[in-house]
Amino acid sequence: MAKYNIRTQNTIEQNYLSGFLPQRNNQDLWYQDTSCRSNLSILNLSSENRRIINKTNNYSFIITPLSVFQFNPSVQKNIFSWVKQLGWDFPISSVKEIFTNHIFNYVYIWKNEQEEIVAYSVCYFSDNISHIAYVFYNPTFSHSNLPIRLVLQVIIDSYDKKLKYCYLGRFSKDIGYYKRNMPGFEYFQKNQWIKYEKEINSQTL
């Protein structure tokens, strides 16, 4: 069962290592659910990972510090429209919080070949870990390879930076189940990190 509104004396990295995830409405509060991550020490892109990368190479991205990113009314309106069309339960006040007043420190800005912005990925990076925390994308691409590419790209960049882990948020059969196909995939259960493959035949999440 998930636990919410947790305050700890740990560092941010220690919280992630302990299976905690940051709550979206308050940078001082954490929750515990089935967290998951990519163990970058055993990263090995599968043929499916490579296929998705090849299928989405027509998109480009830049990485911008959130400290200089302009979360202006135009960006807010665009994301609000996307969230509404996708049917997500994500108040615009929470969107503003994670862009302007949270632990997250970088945003990936994705564009199509016409230089139109089609997605944002809000992330946390430290010297040892990363977390792709929230993605917002044009609903046109909801059934395409792009949303998965958003996650893969942060994993690849984290590996290139020689980080230890890239955290991926929640994981269950209802939320983020596609993440099990990410390279070096592990999930947190019963106070330990478990490789997904070990549980395929013996336990259902």
N, C-alpha and C positions, 0 to 999 in steps of 0.2 A: 504494500500500500504506500502511495506517495505521501511524503511529509513536506509541509510548506512553512514559510515564515521562519526559517532557521537563521539564527545569528551564530557566528563562530568567531573564534580568536585566531583562526588559521590564516595563512596567506592565501591569496587567490589560487596559486598553483596547488597548495595543499588541499583546498576545497575540491578542486577538480579531481585530484588524485583519489580523494575519499568518496567520489561518486556524486558530489553535489553539483547542481547547476544553478546559475544565477537567475533570480526571478526578474521578470521584465519590468516591473513597476518600481523597483527599489534596488539600487546597487549594493545595499548593505544586507539584503535578504537573499537566502538561498533555499533551494528545495531539493529533495532527494527522490528520484524516480529511477527508472532503468536508464542510466547514462550509458553512452557508448563512445568509442574513440577509434582512431586508426593508430596502431602501434607502428611508428615510422621506422623502427629498427628492423622490421620484417616486411617493409613495403615491397610489394611486387605487383605491378599492374597486370590485371588479367586481360584476356583478349576482349572481353566485354568492356572493360574500362577503356581500352585503347580504341575500340569501335566508337564509343561515345565521344571521345576526344576528337577523333577524325570527323565525325558527323557534325561537330559544332565548331570547327576551325574557322568558319566564316564570321564568328562573333569575336569581338575584341574587348579588352578590359583594361582599366587602369586601377591602381590601388592608391587610395587617398587617406591620409590621416583624418579621423573624424574631428580633430581639433581645428581643421581648416575647411572641412566640408560645409557647404552652405545649405543647411536644411531650411530652405525658403518656402513660401506658400505654394510655389509651383511644384516643388518636389513633394510636399505634403499632399497636395491635391491629387497628384499622379498616383502616389502609393495608396491613398485612401480609395481611389477608384479601382485599383487592382485588387485590393483586399476585399472590397465589396463584391466585385464580380466573381472572385474565387470562393466567396462564401465563408471566409475565415472569421473566427471570433477574435478580432485583434483591434481594439479601440485605437483611434488615431492618437490619443493621448499617450498610449503605450509605445506607439511607433516613435513619437517625438522623444520620449524618454530614452529609448535605446540609442537614438541617433545623437542626442545632445547631453545626456546626463547619466551615463552609466560607465561600467568598467570597459566597455568595448572601445577600441581605439583605431580601427581601420574599416574602410568600406571599399568593396570592389564595385566598380561601376561598369556594367556591361552594355555594349552597343552592338547594333546590327550593322550590316554593310552600308546602310544609309545614314550611319552615324546617329541613329535614334537610340535613346536609352531604353533598354528592355529589361534590365534587372539590377538589383542591388543585393550585395551580400555583406551583412554587418558582422565583423569579426573581432576577436581578441587575440593579440599576439604578445608573448613575452619572450624572454631569452631561451625558454625551454619548451613551451607549449603554445598551441593555438586553439581557437574554438570558432568554428563557423556557427554563429549563434542564430541568426535570422536571415532568411532570404525573402525578397519581394520581387515578383516578376510579372510581366505583362501576361494576362490570362491566355492570350493567343498561344503561348508556349507551354501551357500546363500539361499537355500530353506529348511533349517533345522531349528530346534529349537534353535540352538546355538546363532545366532545374538540377539534374544529376551532375552535369558538367560544373555547375557552380560549386558543388561540394568537392568534386574531384580536383578542381583547380587549387582550392585552398590546401588540400592534402598534399598535392604535388609541390606547391610553393613552400609549405612547411618542411617537407623533406629536403628541399633544396637549401633551406636555411639551417639545416642540421638540427631541427627541433626533435624532441623525444616523442611527443604525441600531438595529434590533432583531434580535439574533442568535437563530437558531432551532434550533441544534444540527446534527445530522448529516443528510445528504441522499444518497439513492441510490434505485435502483429497489426496493430491499428495505427501506430504512429511511427513513421520513418522506417518501415520494414525494408525498404529498398537499400538502406544503409548497410545491411549485412553483406552486400556485394562490394563494399569499399575495401581497398587493400589494407591488410593488417588489422582487420576488424575484431574488436573486443567489446564486451559489454559488462557492466557492473551489476553483480547480483550476490546477495548474501555476503556482503563486505569483501568481495574480491573481484578482480578483473578476470573474465573468462573468454577464451577464444570461442567464437561461435561454433566452429566445426565440432568441438568436443560435445556440444549439447544437441546436435541435430537429431540423433536417434534416441536420446534418453530423456529429453525434457522439452516441454513446449512453453514458450514465454506467454 
